[in-house]
């Protein structure tokens, strides 16, 4: 009966990582850290100041919109029809029929978070379709 001997690798697995894989891992780590380690805030990333987001700017993803909504529309800024959980927000945002509605709501969440913080409740309301940004078409 043959005896199996343990196989020793000449180079540890971590050292064999291809340079492109290592670079990719570093980039992913840096991007994640930007969101969580105190780099540019989520508001700064999603609501640029120059040029500012407008009602026809590309819509945020559901994840982006809802993270910003849950961070911004809290307490007295949360309208009666506002979202309670991020999951509820994402389901509603994803279910919107028109891209123009998502564009409008992305604009208004930025108004509340950055551009017009004095009227946060009003803009959080628009971000859920109250008064403006109803899902009725372009």
N, C-alpha and C positions, 0 to 999 in steps of 0.2 A: 504494500500500500504506500503510495507516495505521500510525503509530508509536505504540506503547504507552508511555505515560509512567508512571513509578512513582507509585503512589498514596500520598500521605502522610496518615497519620491525624492528626487534630488533637490527639487525646489518646492518650498511650501506653496499650497494653493493660492494664498494671497499674493505671493510674489509673481505667480504665473499670469495674473490678470493682465490682459492686453492693455496697452497704454490708452487706447480709445475707450475701453470700458472704464478705466480708472478716471479718465477725464470726464466721461459721462456721469459717473457716480459723484464726482466733485461738483459738477454743474447742478445736478439734481439736489444735492445737499445744500448748495448755496441758495438755490431757488426756494427750497423749503425753509431755510433759515431766514430768508427775506420776509416770509410771511409770519414767522414765529419768533425770531430773535431780535426784533426791534429795528429792523431795516425800515424801508419805506412802509408806512402803514397801509392797510387795506384801502382806506379812503384815498390816499395818495396814488395808489396803483390804479384804482378803478375810476377815480374822478380827477383826471388831470386838470391842472390850472391853466395850462397854455398848450393848445387851445382847450377851452372848457368843453365838456360834453354838451351836446345840444339834443333836441328831441329826435333828430334823425341820425345821431351817432349810432354806431353798431351797438346792438343790445348786449348786455352782460349775459353770461351763462347763468343757468338757474342757481348753481352753486355760488357764484360770485354775488349775484343779486341777493340771495337769501342770507349769506354770511353778512353782507353789508346791512341788509334790512334788520337782522336780529341784533346787530351791533348798534344801529342808529335809532331805530324806532322802538325805543323802550320807554317805560314809565309814561309820563305825560305826552310823549310824542307818538305813542301807539294809538292809532285810531280805533274806534269801536269795531270796525270790520277788519282790523289788522290781524296778521298772522301771529300765532302763539308759539309754534315750533318751527324749526328750520325744515323739517320734513313736510309739514303742511304747506309752507311757503314754496318749497321746490315742486310739490305736486301741482299747486295752483299755477305757478309760473310756467312750468313745462306744459300745462294744459291750455295755455293761452293760444288762441287760434291764429292771431296775426303777429308777425314780426314787428310791425309798427307799434303794437301795444307794448311789447317788450322793450322797444327803443324808448318809448315815452316813459315807461315805468323806471327804466335804468336812469334816465335823465332826472326824474323827480327824486329818486333815492339819493342821487348825488346832490341835488339841491338841499335836501334835508341834512345830509352828512357833511357837506362842505361849502356849497355856494351860497345858500340862503338859510343858515342855521337858525335864524330868528323865527322862521316860519316852519319849523320842523314838523309839527303836527299836520299842517296843511299839506306839505310835500309827502309825508309818509302816507297820508290819505290818498293822494294822487298815485302813489306807488302801488296801492292795492286797488286802484280803479274807482275811488270815490271822487266824484266831481270831474275828473279828467282821466284819460288813459283807460277808458272802458274798452273792452275787447269787442268793438263793433266794426272794425275794419279800417283800412287806410284812409 
